[in-house]
Each structure stands twice: as structure tokens, then as C-alpha cells.
Amino acid sequence: AAAISDEQPLPTSALSALESVADAWGLELRRVRSASDSLKAMVSNRPVACCAILEAYVGVYEDPASGEELEHEVKGHVAMVVGGDLLGTSHVTFD
């Protein structure tokens, strides 16, 4: 199950894209108020993907040459946490 917050409306194109991919891969997709149930399932060794659609955020990164911390405004992104095996790896991906 993918956790998608229903507190704010999703951009139609982002939701349509997620629905298409989930359907093509035979995955269950449901909107939830909080990702906590999906994350609890993940730590219980059940395969889960939690997806968050971000309309805008500020990314912070460190310049390797100077060590200076820089900010960059980012728009229209999807972050996904994929996991479910306590002994294996979990992954965080961005589109």
C-alpha cells in the first residue's frame, strides 16, 4: 500500500500517474491521513511503499568544496520510501 495524505488535494497529474503505475504493477494504492500504519507494516517485515507528493520544498545540501550549507527551492517532487525487511535494506527515492 502506498500512503498518500488526503489532507491536501493532490495535483491530478501526480495522482493519475501513481494510480497508473500501481495498477500496472498490481499494487494496492490508497490515500491515508498518516503514513504511520504503512511504516508500522514496514517494520513488521511487510513490503510497503510510502509515497509523498511534494508540491514545493527547500532542499539543503553541503557544497563539498567549501563545506558551506546551501538551500535550493524545489518544486513538484515525489518521495518514496520502499522497504519491509528488517534484515535487508530500505530505500528512499525521489523522482
C-alpha positions as YAML, in Angstrom:
chain: A
units: angstrom
residues:
- id: 1
  name: ALA
  ca: [0.00, 0.00, 0.00]
- id: 2
  name: ALA
  ca: [1.23, 3.48, -0.72]
- id: 3
  name: ALA
  ca: [0.50, 6.14, 1.87]
- id: 4
  name: ILE
  ca: [-0.84, 9.27, 0.26]
- id: 5
  name: SER
  ca: [-2.08, 12.05, 2.51]
- id: 6
  name: ASP
  ca: [-5.63, 13.24, 1.89]
- id: 7
  name: GLU
  ca: [-5.24, 16.38, 3.99]
- id: 8
  name: GLN
  ca: [-4.49, 18.49, 0.93]
- id: 9
  name: PRO
  ca: [-5.67, 17.85, -2.62]
- id: 10
  name: LEU
  ca: [-3.15, 16.18, -4.87]
- id: 11
  name: PRO
  ca: [-2.27, 17.52, -8.28]
- id: 12
  name: THR
  ca: [-4.40, 15.48, -10.67]
- id: 13
  name: SER
  ca: [-1.47, 14.54, -12.88]
- id: 14
  name: ALA
  ca: [0.59, 13.19, -9.96]
- id: 15
  name: LEU
  ca: [-2.29, 11.12, -8.60]
- id: 16
  name: SER
  ca: [-3.14, 9.80, -12.08]
- id: 17
  name: ALA
  ca: [0.47, 8.79, -12.64]
- id: 18
  name: LEU
  ca: [0.64, 6.94, -9.30]
- id: 19
  name: GLU
  ca: [-2.67, 5.18, -9.97]
- id: 20
  name: SER
  ca: [-1.47, 4.06, -13.42]
- id: 21
  name: VAL
  ca: [1.83, 2.69, -12.10]
- id: 22
  name: ALA
  ca: [0.19, 0.94, -9.15]
- id: 23
  name: ASP
  ca: [-2.40, -0.66, -11.41]
- id: 24
  name: ALA
  ca: [0.21, -1.78, -13.96]
- id: 25
  name: TRP
  ca: [2.32, -3.39, -11.21]
- id: 26
  name: GLY
  ca: [-0.65, -4.96, -9.42]
- id: 27
  name: LEU
  ca: [-0.18, -2.86, -6.28]
- id: 28
  name: GLU
  ca: [-2.79, -1.57, -3.87]
- id: 29
  name: LEU
  ca: [-2.97, 2.23, -3.69]
- id: 30
  name: ARG
  ca: [-4.92, 4.06, -1.02]
- id: 31
  name: ARG
  ca: [-4.97, 7.55, 0.39]
- id: 32
  name: VAL
  ca: [-4.43, 7.87, 4.14]
- id: 33
  name: ARG
  ca: [-4.20, 10.71, 6.64]
- id: 34
  name: SER
  ca: [-0.89, 9.46, 8.00]
- id: 35
  name: ALA
  ca: [1.85, 7.15, 6.85]
- id: 36
  name: SER
  ca: [2.16, 5.62, 10.34]
- id: 37
  name: ASP
  ca: [0.20, 2.43, 9.51]
- id: 38
  name: SER
  ca: [2.31, 1.81, 6.42]
- id: 39
  name: LEU
  ca: [5.54, 2.48, 8.33]
- id: 40
  name: LYS
  ca: [4.44, 0.14, 11.14]
- id: 41
  name: ALA
  ca: [3.77, -2.53, 8.50]
- id: 42
  name: MET
  ca: [7.22, -1.89, 7.08]
- id: 43
  name: VAL
  ca: [8.95, -2.57, 10.42]
- id: 44
  name: SER
  ca: [6.80, -5.72, 10.77]
- id: 45
  name: ASN
  ca: [8.55, -7.17, 7.70]
- id: 46
  name: ARG
  ca: [5.64, -6.49, 5.32]
- id: 47
  name: PRO
  ca: [6.66, -4.98, 1.96]
- id: 48
  name: VAL
  ca: [5.38, -1.40, 1.77]
- id: 49
  name: ALA
  ca: [5.99, 1.75, -0.23]
- id: 50
  name: CYS
  ca: [5.11, 5.10, 1.34]
- id: 51
  name: CYS
  ca: [4.77, 7.85, -1.22]
- id: 52
  name: ALA
  ca: [4.63, 11.59, -0.52]
- id: 53
  name: ILE
  ca: [3.81, 14.09, -3.22]
- id: 54
  name: LEU
  ca: [5.60, 17.37, -2.53]
- id: 55
  name: GLU
  ca: [4.38, 20.47, -4.29]
- id: 56
  name: ALA
  ca: [7.32, 22.57, -3.08]
- id: 57
  name: TYR
  ca: [10.08, 22.34, -0.51]
- id: 58
  name: VAL
  ca: [13.55, 23.70, 0.22]
- id: 59
  name: GLY
  ca: [16.41, 21.27, -0.23]
- id: 60
  name: VAL
  ca: [19.52, 21.79, 1.90]
- id: 61
  name: TYR
  ca: [22.85, 20.42, 0.81]
- id: 62
  name: GLU
  ca: [26.51, 20.94, 1.58]
- id: 63
  name: ASP
  ca: [28.96, 22.19, -1.04]
- id: 64
  name: PRO
  ca: [31.77, 19.59, -0.99]
- id: 65
  name: ALA
  ca: [34.42, 22.14, -1.96]
- id: 66
  name: SER
  ca: [33.62, 24.84, 0.60]
- id: 67
  name: GLY
  ca: [31.63, 22.92, 3.23]
- id: 68
  name: GLU
  ca: [29.02, 25.69, 3.02]
- id: 69
  name: GLU
  ca: [25.39, 24.69, 3.56]
- id: 70
  name: LEU
  ca: [23.23, 25.82, 0.64]
- id: 71
  name: GLU
  ca: [19.48, 25.91, 0.05]
- id: 72
  name: HIS
  ca: [17.65, 25.23, -3.19]
- id: 73
  name: GLU
  ca: [13.89, 25.65, -3.76]
- id: 74
  name: VAL
  ca: [12.45, 22.53, -5.36]
- id: 75
  name: LYS
  ca: [9.01, 22.11, -6.91]
- id: 76
  name: GLY
  ca: [6.87, 19.16, -7.97]
- id: 77
  name: HIS
  ca: [8.61, 16.13, -6.49]
- id: 78
  name: VAL
  ca: [7.64, 12.68, -5.25]
- id: 79
  name: ALA
  ca: [9.49, 11.00, -2.39]
- id: 80
  name: MET
  ca: [9.03, 7.28, -1.83]
- id: 81
  name: VAL
  ca: [10.27, 5.03, 0.97]
- id: 82
  name: VAL
  ca: [10.39, 1.39, -0.07]
- id: 83
  name: GLY
  ca: [11.12, -1.32, 2.45]
- id: 84
  name: GLY
  ca: [9.75, -4.11, 4.55]
- id: 85
  name: ASP
  ca: [12.65, -6.33, 5.53]
- id: 86
  name: LEU
  ca: [14.25, -5.53, 8.89]
- id: 87
  name: LEU
  ca: [17.33, -7.54, 7.94]
- id: 88
  name: GLY
  ca: [17.62, -6.02, 4.49]
- id: 89
  name: THR
  ca: [17.76, -2.54, 3.11]
- id: 90
  name: SER
  ca: [15.14, 0.14, 2.75]
- id: 91
  name: HIS
  ca: [15.37, 2.77, 0.05]
- id: 92
  name: VAL
  ca: [14.33, 6.39, -0.27]
- id: 93
  name: THR
  ca: [13.82, 7.56, -3.84]
- id: 94
  name: PHE
  ca: [12.98, 10.88, -5.43]
- id: 95
  name: ASP
  ca: [11.57, 11.42, -8.90]
...
